Amino acid sequence: MILVLNAGSSSLRCALFRPGVGAPAWRAHVAGIGYEPHLAVDGAPREGERPPVGCHAAVARWLFERLPAAPTAAGHRVVHGGRQHAAPVRLEAEVMAALECLVPLAPAHQPQALACIRAAGETWPGLPQVACFDTAFHRTQDRLAQLYPLPRALVDEGLVRFGFHGLSYAHVARTFPHGRVLAAHLGHGASLCAIRDGRSVATTMGFTTLDGLMMGTRSGAVDPGLVLHLIRGRGLSPDTVAELLNERSGLLGVSGLSADVRVLEASETPEAREALDLFAYRIVREAGSLVAALGGLDALVFTGGIGEHSAQVRAAVCRGLSFAGVVLDVAANARGGERIEVQRAAVKVRIVPADEEREIALSMAGLLAQWRNGRDRLWFGRG
């Protein structure tokens, strides 16, 4: 059985897949880690089972005790792989050390994933473990799409655009392998990706997960001069500015109410309305640039929690993209079906549920096959 762990900033998704990688044999989700954790198994809440309040490692060990079968290998979603990792990699000491160095670039996700990797290694010594990276999908981009206009020496040191949510976008690309696709991963973290014939062309996130779209608590792109002003003019420390931009901005900051789109849609305050309007506006603005990078548009795909469940956000984005040929079927959008464009529309508009765990399992299955056939020296004879 292949164990898959997907650590979020305050959540942990855990799934078991058979080598054929169909539907998961078992799936669990713990949300609210660190403050009010709650468990769902195979999509059903388990009110009688309370996960520990502590860290991701403690929750992971607690879930391991409840697995219906022991794993033969484990795959992990790791947000940042840096420039050197464009494919899944076996987790060994030197790889772990390199991934630790990337923690400052993804502080809300990287430490949690590394903690779960260590917990699995302690539970099953010798278990083959593999990291699958959110950044890897975007390594197909042209050099210009990855460059910042900085001094060349800094670029050569690795200060480039990485992009994130790659496992989610790989799942979209598997569903739509051909044509010009604009994928919108909209959740607490949000980004867009331009995909041409299954390959990433451009994306809104950059060197860190703070860039691009307005998000739940993250500001997204702001003028670098504004950051300098907060430090020099307002006297805020870099750590305070980082906390402000990562944890007190976005939907929460603009609304003054919540980072949850459901709460904002139910609110009648003008601040909540403005937060939702700004969220959609920023998506449309960024989407326009990605449509230009693609040279046109064949399909618009919504994924992620907001993308899958907020008909209001989808409608606002589609209205803003009418210039690109997007025409929404209002009734289908309200129902939340897979296909939500009008008949015979030039641009397909679809909802694709995010499934990063299956994408990881598929990568793992391929690696295990190589290992068993003795074609991969990294795996052969180990674990």
C-alpha positions as YAML, in Angstrom:
chain: A
units: angstrom
residues:
- id: 1
  name: MET
  ca: [0.00, 0.00, 0.00]
- id: 2
  name: ILE
  ca: [1.17, 3.52, -0.81]
- id: 3
  name: LEU
  ca: [0.76, 6.01, 2.05]
- id: 4
  name: VAL
  ca: [0.28, 9.62, 0.94]
- id: 5
  name: LEU
  ca: [0.61, 12.57, 3.31]
- id: 6
  name: ASN
  ca: [-0.41, 16.10, 2.32]
- id: 7
  name: ALA
  ca: [0.42, 18.58, 5.05]
- id: 8
  name: GLY
  ca: [-1.20, 22.01, 4.95]
- id: 9
  name: SER
  ca: [-0.55, 24.92, 7.27]
- id: 10
  name: SER
  ca: [-3.20, 23.70, 9.75]
- id: 11
  name: SER
  ca: [-4.36, 20.45, 8.18]
- id: 12
  name: LEU
  ca: [-3.17, 16.99, 7.26]
- id: 13
  name: ARG
  ca: [-4.62, 14.75, 4.56]
- id: 14
  name: CYS
  ca: [-3.67, 11.10, 4.72]
- id: 15
  name: ALA
  ca: [-4.58, 8.40, 2.19]
- id: 16
  name: LEU
  ca: [-3.77, 4.80, 1.33]
- id: 17
  name: PHE
  ca: [-3.66, 3.69, -2.30]
- id: 18
  name: ARG
  ca: [-3.20, 0.27, -3.81]
- id: 19
  name: PRO
  ca: [-0.42, 0.09, -6.45]
- id: 20
  name: GLY
  ca: [-2.96, 0.39, -9.28]
- id: 21
  name: VAL
  ca: [-3.90, 3.85, -7.90]
- id: 22
  name: GLY
  ca: [-7.61, 3.85, -8.38]
- id: 23
  name: ALA
  ca: [-9.83, 5.32, -5.68]
- id: 24
  name: PRO
  ca: [-8.08, 5.50, -2.30]
- id: 25
  name: ALA
  ca: [-8.55, 2.47, -0.10]
- id: 26
  name: TRP
  ca: [-8.73, 4.81, 2.90]
- id: 27
  name: ARG
  ca: [-8.63, 8.57, 3.29]
- id: 28
  name: ALA
  ca: [-8.54, 10.79, 6.38]
- id: 29
  name: HIS
  ca: [-8.44, 14.54, 6.85]
- id: 30
  name: VAL
  ca: [-7.58, 16.37, 10.05]
- id: 31
  name: ALA
  ca: [-8.31, 20.11, 9.98]
- id: 32
  name: GLY
  ca: [-7.75, 22.74, 12.66]
- id: 33
  name: ILE
  ca: [-4.37, 21.41, 13.79]
- id: 34
  name: GLY
  ca: [-2.97, 23.53, 16.58]
- id: 35
  name: TYR
  ca: [-6.24, 24.95, 17.83]
- id: 36
  name: GLU
  ca: [-9.37, 22.78, 17.32]
- id: 37
  name: PRO
  ca: [-8.54, 19.63, 15.36]
- id: 38
  name: HIS
  ca: [-11.33, 17.52, 13.92]
- id: 39
  name: LEU
  ca: [-11.28, 14.33, 11.87]
- id: 40
  name: ALA
  ca: [-13.08, 13.11, 8.78]
- id: 41
  name: VAL
  ca: [-12.55, 9.60, 7.38]
- id: 42
  name: ASP
  ca: [-13.60, 8.79, 3.82]
- id: 43
  name: GLY
  ca: [-15.43, 12.11, 3.77]
- id: 44
  name: ALA
  ca: [-17.51, 11.50, 6.92]
- id: 45
  name: PRO
  ca: [-16.90, 13.47, 10.14]
- id: 46
  name: ARG
  ca: [-15.78, 11.41, 13.15]
- id: 47
  name: GLU
  ca: [-17.07, 13.44, 16.07]
- id: 48
  name: GLY
  ca: [-16.19, 10.72, 18.59]
- id: 49
  name: GLU
  ca: [-12.49, 10.66, 17.68]
- id: 50
  name: ARG
  ca: [-10.53, 13.73, 18.67]
- id: 51
  name: PRO
  ca: [-7.04, 14.16, 17.21]
- id: 52
  name: PRO
  ca: [-4.36, 15.61, 19.50]
- id: 53
  name: VAL
  ca: [-4.25, 19.39, 19.70]
- id: 54
  name: GLY
  ca: [-0.49, 19.47, 19.15]
- id: 55
  name: CYS
  ca: [1.67, 19.70, 16.06]
- id: 56
  name: HIS
  ca: [1.53, 17.96, 12.67]
- id: 57
  name: ALA
  ca: [3.94, 15.26, 13.81]
- id: 58
  name: ALA
  ca: [1.69, 14.32, 16.72]
- id: 59
  name: VAL
  ca: [-1.37, 14.22, 14.46]
- id: 60
  name: ALA
  ca: [0.52, 12.12, 11.89]
- id: 61
  name: ARG
  ca: [1.53, 9.55, 14.51]
- id: 62
  name: TRP
  ca: [-2.05, 9.48, 15.77]
- id: 63
  name: LEU
  ca: [-3.31, 8.76, 12.23]
- id: 64
  name: PHE
  ca: [-0.66, 6.09, 11.68]
- id: 65
  name: GLU
  ca: [-2.15, 4.12, 14.57]
- id: 66
  name: ARG
  ca: [-5.50, 4.10, 12.75]
- id: 67
  name: LEU
  ca: [-4.33, 2.97, 9.32]
- id: 68
  name: PRO
  ca: [-6.21, -0.13, 8.13]
- id: 69
  name: ALA
  ca: [-3.01, -1.54, 6.59]
- id: 70
  name: ALA
  ca: [0.74, -0.98, 6.89]
- id: 71
  name: PRO
  ca: [2.37, 0.97, 4.05]
- id: 72
  name: THR
  ca: [5.15, -0.30, 1.80]
- id: 73
  name: ALA
  ca: [6.18, 3.25, 0.81]
- id: 74
  name: ALA
  ca: [5.20, 6.82, 1.62]
- id: 75
  name: GLY
  ca: [4.85, 9.87, -0.61]
- id: 76
  name: HIS
  ca: [4.71, 13.43, 0.70]
- id: 77
  name: ARG
  ca: [3.60, 16.73, -0.71]
- id: 78
  name: VAL
  ca: [6.49, 19.13, -0.15]
- id: 79
  name: VAL
  ca: [5.73, 22.69, -1.18]
- id: 80
  name: HIS
  ca: [9.23, 23.88, -2.08]
- id: 81
  name: GLY
  ca: [11.85, 21.85, -3.91]
- id: 82
  name: GLY
  ca: [14.06, 24.68, -5.10]
- id: 83
  name: ARG
  ca: [15.68, 24.75, -8.53]
- id: 84
  name: GLN
  ca: [17.29, 21.35, -8.23]
- id: 85
  name: HIS
  ca: [14.13, 19.23, -7.94]
- id: 86
  name: ALA
  ca: [11.99, 18.89, -11.07]
- id: 87
  name: ALA
  ca: [10.80, 15.37, -10.22]
- id: 88
  name: PRO
  ca: [10.00, 13.26, -7.13]
- id: 89
  name: VAL
  ca: [13.05, 12.36, -5.06]
- id: 90
  name: ARG
  ca: [13.92, 9.72, -2.48]
- id: 91
  name: LEU
  ca: [14.11, 11.29, 0.98]
- id: 92
  name: GLU
  ca: [17.54, 10.77, 2.47]
- id: 93
  name: ALA
  ca: [19.62, 12.82, 4.89]
- id: 94
  name: GLU
  ca: [21.17, 15.15, 2.32]
- id: 95
  name: VAL
  ca: [17.82, 15.81, 0.66]
- id: 96
  name: MET
  ca: [16.20, 16.56, 4.01]
- id: 97
  name: ALA
  ca: [18.98, 19.02, 4.84]
- id: 98
  name: ALA
  ca: [18.45, 20.82, 1.52]
- id: 99
  name: LEU
  ca: [14.69, 21.00, 2.09]
- id: 100
  name: GLU
  ca: [15.26, 22.44, 5.57]
- id: 101
  name: CYS
  ca: [17.14, 25.33, 3.95]
- id: 102
  name: LEU
  ca: [14.00, 26.19, 1.96]
- id: 103
  name: VAL
  ca: [11.79, 26.61, 5.06]
- id: 104
  name: PRO
  ca: [12.03, 30.45, 4.98]
- id: 105
  name: LEU
  ca: [10.53, 30.44, 1.45]
- id: 106
  name: ALA
  ca: [7.44, 28.44, 2.51]
- id: 107
  name: PRO
  ca: [7.21, 28.86, 6.29]
- id: 108
  name: ALA
  ca: [3.52, 27.89, 6.54]
- id: 109
  name: HIS
  ca: [3.97, 24.51, 4.81]
- id: 110
  name: GLN
  ca: [7.57, 23.26, 4.57]
- id: 111
  name: PRO
  ca: [8.14, 22.62, 8.30]
- id: 112
  name: GLN
  ca: [4.87, 20.69, 8.58]
- id: 113
  name: ALA
  ca: [5.76, 18.39, 5.68]
- id: 114
  name: LEU
  ca: [9.23, 17.74, 7.07]
- id: 115
  name: ALA
  ca: [7.74, 16.94, 10.48]
- id: 116
  name: CYS
  ca: [5.44, 14.34, 8.91]
- id: 117
  name: ILE
  ca: [8.35, 12.80, 7.00]
- id: 118
  name: ARG
  ca: [10.29, 12.38, 10.25]
- id: 119
  name: ALA
  ca: [7.24, 10.96, 12.03]
- id: 120
  name: ALA
  ca: [6.79, 8.32, 9.31]
- id: 121
  name: GLY
  ca: [10.49, 7.44, 9.45]
- id: 122
  name: GLU
  ca: [10.33, 7.00, 13.21]
- id: 123
  name: THR
  ca: [7.18, 4.86, 12.95]
- id: 124
  name: TRP
  ca: [8.48, 2.63, 10.14]
- id: 125
  name: PRO
  ca: [12.31, 2.67, 10.07]
- id: 126
  name: GLY
  ca: [13.55, 1.84, 6.60]
- id: 127
  name: LEU
  ca: [10.26, 2.73, 4.89]
- id: 128
  name: PRO
  ca: [11.00, 4.21, 1.44]
- id: 129
  name: GLN
  ca: [9.81, 7.81, 1.44]
- id: 130
  name: VAL
  ca: [9.55, 10.20, -1.49]
- id: 131
  name: ALA
  ca: [8.96, 13.94, -1.76]
- id: 132
  name: CYS
  ca: [6.70, 15.24, -4.54]
- id: 133
  name: PHE
  ca: [7.11, 18.97, -5.02]
- id: 134
  name: ASP
  ca: [4.61, 21.74, -5.71]
- id: 135
  name: THR
  ca: [7.36, 23.67, -7.48]
- id: 136
  name: ALA
  ca: [8.35, 20.85, -9.86]
- id: 137
  name: PHE
  ca: [5.44, 21.26, -12.30]
- id: 138
  name: HIS
  ca: [6.58, 24.78, -13.17]
- id: 139
  name: ARG
  ca: [10.15, 23.85, -14.11]
- id: 140
  name: THR
  ca: [8.91, 23.42, -17.71]
- id: 141
  name: GLN
  ca: [8.49, 27.20, -18.05]
- id: 142
  name: ASP
  ca: [10.68, 29.16, -20.43]
- id: 143
  name: ARG
  ca: [13.60, 30.93, -18.79]
- id: 144
  name: LEU
  ca: [12.03, 34.36, -19.30]
- id: 145
  name: ALA
  ca: [8.92, 33.29, -17.40]
- id: 146
  name: GLN
  ca: [11.10, 32.36, -14.42]
- id: 147
  name: LEU
  ca: [13.35, 35.42, -14.34]
- id: 148
  name: TYR
  ca: [13.12, 38.51, -12.16]
- id: 149
  name: PRO
  ca: [14.74, 41.71, -13.50]
- id: 150
  name: LEU
  ca: [17.41, 41.60, -10.78]
- id: 151
  name: PRO
  ca: [21.21, 41.70, -11.03]
- id: 152
  name: ARG
  ca: [22.34, 38.57, -12.83]
- id: 153
  name: ALA
  ca: [24.44, 37.40, -9.87]
- id: 154
  name: LEU
  ca: [21.29, 37.15, -7.71]
- id: 155
  name: VAL
  ca: [19.44, 35.24, -10.41]
- id: 156
  name: ASP
  ca: [22.37, 32.86, -10.73]
- id: 157
  name: GLU
  ca: [22.11, 32.26, -6.97]
- id: 158
  name: GLY
  ca: [18.53, 31.04, -7.41]
- id: 159
  name: LEU
  ca: [16.38, 34.14, -6.88]
- id: 160
  name: VAL
  ca: [13.84, 33.21, -9.56]
- id: 161
  name: ARG
  ca: [10.13, 32.55, -9.89]
- id: 162
  name: PHE
  ca: [9.32, 29.04, -8.69]
- id: 163
  name: GLY
  ca: [5.52, 28.86, -8.65]
- id: 164
  name: PHE
  ca: [3.49, 26.59, -6.37]
- id: 165
  name: HIS
  ca: [0.30, 24.44, -6.25]
- id: 166
  name: GLY
  ca: [2.05, 22.30, -8.85]
- id: 167
  name: LEU
  ca: [0.54, 18.99, -7.74]
- id: 168
  name: SER
  ca: [-2.94, 20.47, -8.08]
- id: 169
  name: TYR
  ca: [-2.08, 21.82, -11.53]
- id: 170
  name: ALA
  ca: [-0.58, 18.49, -12.57]
- id: 171
  name: HIS
  ca: [-3.97, 16.92, -11.78]
- id: 172
  name: VAL
  ca: [-5.70, 19.56, -13.93]
- id: 173
  name: ALA
  ca: [-3.20, 18.93, -16.74]
- id: 174
  name: ARG
  ca: [-3.90, 15.20, -16.54]
- id: 175
  name: THR
  ca: [-7.62, 15.99, -16.95]
- id: 176
  name: PHE
  ca: [-7.02, 18.52, -19.78]
- id: 177
  name: PRO
  ca: [-3.81, 17.34, -21.50]
- id: 178
  name: HIS
  ca: [-4.27, 19.42, -24.64]
- id: 179
  name: GLY
  ca: [-4.89, 23.05, -25.54]
- id: 180
  name: ARG
  ca: [-4.54, 26.35, -23.72]
- id: 181
  name: VAL
  ca: [-5.83, 25.99, -20.17]
- id: 182
  name: LEU
  ca: [-6.09, 28.62, -17.45]
- id: 183
  name: ALA
  ca: [-6.28, 26.82, -14.10]
- id: 184
  name: ALA
  ca: [-7.44, 28.66, -10.99]
- id: 185
  name: HIS
  ca: [-6.49, 26.99, -7.70]
- id: 186
  name: LEU
  ca: [-8.57, 29.07, -5.29]
- id: 187
  name: GLY
  ca: [-8.43, 28.23, -1.62]
- id: 188
  name: HIS
  ca: [-6.93, 29.73, 1.54]
- id: 189
  name: GLY
  ca: [-3.85, 29.94, -0.67]
- id: 190
  name: ALA
  ca: [-4.65, 30.91, -4.25]
- id: 191
  name: SER
  ca: [-2.88, 31.08, -7.58]
- id: 192
  name: LEU
  ca: [-3.40, 30.80, -11.32]
- id: 193
  name: CYS
  ca: [-1.45, 28.77, -13.85]
- id: 194
  name: ALA
  ca: [-1.30, 28.99, -17.64]
- id: 195
  name: ILE
  ca: [-0.98, 25.45, -19.03]
- id: 196
  name: ARG
  ca: [-0.33, 24.68, -22.67]
- id: 197
  name: ASP
  ca: [-0.58, 21.04, -23.77]
- id: 198
  name: GLY
  ca: [-0.08, 19.83, -20.21]
- id: 199
  name: ARG
  ca: [2.96, 21.99, -19.41]
- id: 200
  name: SER
  ca: [3.20, 25.05, -17.18]
- id: 201
  name: VAL
  ca: [3.79, 28.25, -19.17]
- id: 202
  name: ALA
  ca: [3.39, 30.88, -16.44]
- id: 203
  name: THR
  ca: [1.96, 31.18, -12.94]
- id: 204
  name: THR
  ca: [1.12, 33.92, -10.46]
- id: 205
  name: MET
  ca: [3.14, 32.78, -7.44]
- id: 206
  name: GLY
  ca: [6.86, 33.48, -7.61]
- id: 207
  name: PHE
  ca: [9.88, 33.10, -5.32]
- id: 208
  name: THR
  ca: [7.57, 32.46, -2.36]
- id: 209
  name: THR
  ca: [3.93, 31.58, -1.75]
- id: 210
  name: LEU
  ca: [3.22, 35.24, -0.90]
- id: 211
  name: ASP
  ca: [3.22, 36.48, -4.49]
- id: 212
  name: GLY
  ca: [0.34, 36.82, -6.94]
- id: 213
  name: LEU
  ca: [-3.33, 36.70, -6.02]
- id: 214
  name: MET
  ca: [-4.96, 38.06, -2.90]
- id: 215
  name: MET
  ca: [-5.59, 35.08, -0.59]
- id: 216
  name: GLY
  ca: [-7.24, 34.19, 2.70]
- id: 217
  name: THR
  ca: [-4.74, 35.97, 4.92]
- id: 218
  name: ARG
  ca: [-1.92, 36.68, 2.43]
- id: 219
  name: SER
  ca: [-1.73, 39.97, 0.56]
- id: 220
  name: GLY
  ca: [-0.47, 38.58, -2.71]
- id: 221
  name: ALA
  ca: [1.56, 40.93, -4.89]
- id: 222
  name: VAL
  ca: [2.18, 44.41, -3.47]
- id: 223
  name: ASP
  ca: [4.56, 47.18, -4.48]
- id: 224
  name: PRO
  ca: [8.04, 46.33, -3.12]
- id: 225
  name: GLY
  ca: [8.29, 50.03, -2.27]
- id: 226
  name: LEU
  ca: [5.32, 49.57, 0.07]
- id: 227
  name: VAL
  ca: [7.25, 46.90, 1.96]
- id: 228
  name: LEU
  ca: [10.24, 49.22, 2.22]
- id: 229
  name: HIS
  ca: [7.96, 52.02, 3.45]
- id: 230
  name: LEU
  ca: [6.54, 49.81, 6.20]
- id: 231
  name: ILE
  ca: [10.08, 49.06, 7.38]
- id: 232
  name: ARG
  ca: [11.74, 52.44, 6.87]
- id: 233
  name: GLY
  ca: [8.85, 54.88, 7.14]
- id: 234
  name: ARG
  ca: [6.67, 53.11, 9.72]
- id: 235
  name: GLY
  ca: [9.49, 51.55, 11.67]
- id: 236
  name: LEU
  ca: [8.12, 48.00, 11.50]
- id: 237
  name: SER
  ca: [10.56, 45.13, 11.80]
- id: 238
  name: PRO
  ca: [10.96, 42.69, 8.88]
- id: 239
  name: ASP
  ca: [9.38, 39.97, 11.02]
- id: 240
  name: THR
  ca: [6.37, 42.20, 11.77]
- id: 241
  name: VAL
  ca: [5.94, 43.03, 8.08]
- id: 242
  name: ALA
  ca: [6.17, 39.34, 7.18]
- id: 243
  name: GLU
  ca: [3.48, 38.53, 9.73]
- id: 244
  name: LEU
  ca: [1.29, 41.39, 8.46]
- id: 245
  name: LEU
  ca: [1.53, 40.31, 4.81]
- id: 246
  name: ASN
  ca: [1.17, 36.57, 5.50]
- id: 247
  name: GLU
  ca: [-1.33, 36.42, 8.34]
- id: 248
  name: ARG
  ca: [-3.30, 39.69, 8.59]
- id: 249
  name: SER
  ca: [-3.92, 40.68, 4.98]
- id: 250
  name: GLY
  ca: [-5.95, 39.24, 2.10]
- id: 251
  name: LEU
  ca: [-9.63, 38.54, 2.62]
- id: 252
  name: LEU
  ca: [-9.20, 38.79, 6.39]
- id: 253
  name: GLY
  ca: [-7.42, 42.12, 6.27]
- id: 254
  name: VAL
  ca: [-9.74, 43.81, 3.76]
- id: 255
  name: SER
  ca: [-12.95, 42.54, 5.35]
- id: 256
  name: GLY
  ca: [-11.85, 42.89, 8.96]
- id: 257
  name: LEU
  ca: [-14.10, 39.89, 9.51]
- id: 258
  name: SER
  ca: [-12.85, 36.56, 8.18]
- id: 259
  name: ALA
  ca: [-10.58, 34.76, 5.73]
- id: 260
  name: ASP
  ca: [-13.44, 32.34, 4.95]
- id: 261
  name: VAL
  ca: [-15.33, 33.11, 1.74]
- id: 262
  name: ARG
  ca: [-18.44, 31.40, 3.14]
- id: 263
  name: VAL
  ca: [-18.52, 33.81, 6.07]
- id: 264
  name: LEU
  ca: [-18.00, 36.81, 3.79]
- id: 265
  name: GLU
  ca: [-20.70, 35.73, 1.34]
- id: 266
  name: ALA
  ca: [-23.16, 35.45, 4.24]
- id: 267
  name: SER
  ca: [-22.22, 38.87, 5.62]
- id: 268
  name: GLU
  ca: [-24.04, 42.08, 4.72]
- id: 269
  name: THR
  ca: [-21.20, 44.43, 5.66]
- id: 270
  name: PRO
  ca: [-19.72, 46.61, 2.90]
- id: 271
  name: GLU
  ca: [-16.24, 45.56, 3.95]
- id: 272
  name: ALA
  ca: [-17.06, 41.90, 3.31]
- id: 273
  name: ARG
  ca: [-18.49, 42.79, -0.09]
- id: 274
  name: GLU
  ca: [-15.42, 44.82, -0.98]
- id: 275
  name: ALA
  ca: [-13.10, 41.98, 0.04]
- id: 276
  name: LEU
  ca: [-14.91, 39.56, -2.29]
- id: 277
  name: ASP
  ca: [-14.97, 42.12, -5.10]
- id: 278
  name: LEU
  ca: [-11.24, 42.75, -4.74]
- id: 279
  name: PHE
  ca: [-10.54, 39.02, -4.66]
- id: 280
  name: ALA
  ca: [-12.34, 38.52, -7.99]
- id: 281
  name: TYR
  ca: [-10.83, 41.67, -9.50]
- id: 282
  name: ARG
  ca: [-7.30, 40.54, -8.72]
- id: 283
  name: ILE
  ca: [-8.00, 37.11, -10.20]
- id: 284
  name: VAL
  ca: [-9.31, 38.65, -13.42]
- id: 285
  name: ARG
  ca: [-6.37, 41.05, -13.71]
- id: 286
  name: GLU
  ca: [-3.81, 38.30, -13.28]
- id: 287
  name: ALA
  ca: [-5.81, 35.99, -15.55]
- id: 288
  name: GLY
  ca: [-5.62, 38.54, -18.36]
- id: 289
  name: SER
  ca: [-1.82, 38.41, -18.28]
- id: 290
  name: LEU
  ca: [-1.82, 34.62, -18.35]
- id: 291
  name: VAL
  ca: [-4.25, 34.51, -21.28]
- id: 292
  name: ALA
  ca: [-1.77, 36.75, -23.10]
- id: 293
  name: ALA
  ca: [1.07, 34.34, -22.20]
- id: 294
  name: LEU
  ca: [-0.98, 31.47, -23.61]
- id: 295
  name: GLY
  ca: [-1.91, 33.38, -26.77]
- id: 296
  name: GLY
  ca: [-5.61, 32.71, -26.22]
- id: 297
  name: LEU
  ca: [-7.82, 30.44, -24.16]
- id: 298
  name: ASP
  ca: [-9.48, 27.08, -24.72]
- id: 299
  name: ALA
  ca: [-10.50, 26.17, -21.17]
- id: 300
  name: LEU
  ca: [-10.91, 27.79, -17.75]
- id: 301
  name: VAL
  ca: [-10.70, 25.34, -14.84]
- id: 302
  name: PHE
  ca: [-11.66, 26.06, -11.23]
- id: 303
  name: THR
  ca: [-10.18, 23.92, -8.46]
- id: 304
  name: GLY
  ca: [-9.42, 24.24, -4.73]
- id: 305
  name: GLY
  ca: [-11.94, 24.81, -1.96]
- id: 306
  name: ILE
  ca: [-13.22, 28.20, -3.14]
- id: 307
  name: GLY
  ca: [-12.97, 27.31, -6.81]
- id: 308
  name: GLU
  ca: [-15.01, 24.16, -6.29]
- id: 309
  name: HIS
  ca: [-17.64, 25.50, -3.90]
- id: 310
  name: SER
  ca: [-18.21, 29.24, -4.43]
- id: 311
  name: ALA
  ca: [-20.59, 29.86, -7.30]
- id: 312
  name: GLN
  ca: [-20.42, 33.58, -6.50]
- id: 313
  name: VAL
  ca: [-16.65, 33.79, -6.98]
- id: 314
  name: ARG
  ca: [-16.78, 31.69, -10.15]
- id: 315
  name: ALA
  ca: [-19.49, 33.94, -11.60]
- id: 316
  name: ALA
  ca: [-17.54, 37.12, -10.84]
- id: 317
  name: VAL
  ca: [-14.38, 35.74, -12.44]
- id: 318
  name: CYS
  ca: [-16.25, 34.54, -15.54]
- id: 319
  name: ARG
  ca: [-17.89, 37.94, -15.98]
- id: 320
  name: GLY
  ca: [-14.49, 39.57, -15.90]
- id: 321
  name: LEU
  ca: [-13.14, 37.13, -18.50]
- id: 322
  name: SER
  ca: [-15.98, 37.52, -20.99]
- id: 323
  name: PHE
  ca: [-13.53, 39.37, -23.26]
- id: 324
  name: ALA
  ca: [-11.63, 36.06, -23.65]
- id: 325
  name: GLY
  ca: [-14.73, 34.14, -24.76]
- id: 326
  name: VAL
  ca: [-15.82, 32.88, -21.35]
- id: 327
  name: VAL
  ca: [-19.62, 32.54, -21.13]
- id: 328
  name: LEU
  ca: [-21.01, 31.00, -17.95]
- id: 329
  name: ASP
  ca: [-24.16, 28.88, -17.72]
- id: 330
  name: VAL
  ca: [-25.69, 30.51, -14.64]
- id: 331
  name: ALA
  ca: [-27.90, 27.57, -13.70]
- id: 332
  name: ALA
  ca: [-25.12, 25.01, -14.14]
- id: 333
  name: ASN
  ca: [-22.78, 27.19, -12.07]
- id: 334
  name: ALA
  ca: [-25.33, 27.38, -9.27]
- id: 335
  name: ARG
  ca: [-25.63, 23.58, -9.28]
- id: 336
  name: GLY
  ca: [-21.86, 23.22, -9.20]
- id: 337
  name: GLY
  ca: [-21.65, 20.55, -11.87]
- id: 338
  name: GLU
  ca: [-18.45, 19.71, -13.72]
- id: 339
  name: ARG
  ca: [-19.34, 21.62, -16.89]
- id: 340
  name: ILE
  ca: [-20.54, 25.19, -16.33]
- id: 341
  name: GLU
  ca: [-20.14, 26.96, -19.71]
- id: 342
  name: VAL
  ca: [-23.07, 27.53, -22.05]
- id: 343
  name: GLN
  ca: [-23.51, 25.09, -24.90]
- id: 344
  name: ARG
  ca: [-21.28, 25.65, -27.92]
- id: 345
  name: ALA
  ca: [-19.19, 28.21, -26.03]
- id: 346
  name: ALA
  ca: [-15.75, 28.91, -27.44]
- id: 347
  name: VAL
  ca: [-14.12, 28.39, -24.04]
- id: 348
  name: LYS
  ca: [-14.81, 25.41, -21.79]
- id: 349
  name: VAL
  ca: [-15.43, 26.30, -18.14]
- id: 350
  name: ARG
  ca: [-15.06, 23.37, -15.78]
- id: 351
  name: ILE
  ca: [-14.85, 22.49, -12.09]
- id: 352
  name: VAL
  ca: [-12.17, 19.88, -11.31]
- id: 353
  name: PRO
  ca: [-11.95, 18.79, -7.65]
- id: 354
  name: ALA
  ca: [-8.40, 19.05, -6.37]
- id: 355
  name: ASP
  ca: [-6.74, 15.66, -5.83]
- id: 356
  name: GLU
  ca: [-3.12, 16.19, -4.91]
- id: 357
  name: GLU
  ca: [-3.04, 12.89, -3.03]
- id: 358
  name: ARG
  ca: [-3.82, 10.85, -6.14]
- id: 359
  name: GLU
  ca: [-1.21, 12.78, -8.12]
- id: 360
  name: ILE
  ca: [1.38, 11.86, -5.50]
- id: 361
  name: ALA
  ca: [0.24, 8.22, -5.52]
- id: 362
  name: LEU
  ca: [0.58, 8.04, -9.30]
- id: 363
  name: SER
  ca: [4.15, 9.34, -9.10]
- id: 364
  name: MET
  ca: [4.89, 6.85, -6.34]
- id: 365
  name: ALA
  ca: [3.48, 3.94, -8.32]
- id: 366
  name: GLY
  ca: [5.81, 4.73, -11.21]
- id: 367
  name: LEU
  ca: [8.83, 4.90, -8.92]
- id: 368
  name: LEU
  ca: [7.91, 1.64, -7.19]
- id: 369
  name: ALA
  ca: [7.63, -0.09, -10.55]
- id: 370
  name: GLN
  ca: [11.14, 1.10, -11.46]
- id: 371
  name: TRP
  ca: [12.43, -0.03, -8.10]
- id: 372
  name: ARG
  ca: [10.97, -3.52, -8.40]
- id: 373
  name: ASN
  ca: [12.32, -3.90, -11.92]
- id: 374
  name: GLY
  ca: [15.77, -2.89, -10.72]
- id: 375
  name: ARG
  ca: [16.04, 0.03, -13.15]
- id: 376
  name: ASP
  ca: [16.45, 2.73, -10.52]
- id: 377
  name: ARG
  ca: [19.74, 2.48, -8.63]
- id: 378
  name: LEU
  ca: [18.48, 4.94, -6.02]
- id: 379
  name: TRP
  ca: [15.76, 2.51, -5.00]
- id: 380
  name: PHE
  ca: [17.17, -0.89, -5.84]
- id: 381
  name: GLY
  ca: [18.04, -2.95, -2.82]
- id: 382
  name: ARG
  ca: [16.78, -0.42, -0.28]
- id: 383
  name: GLY
  ca: [13.79, -0.15, 2.03]
...
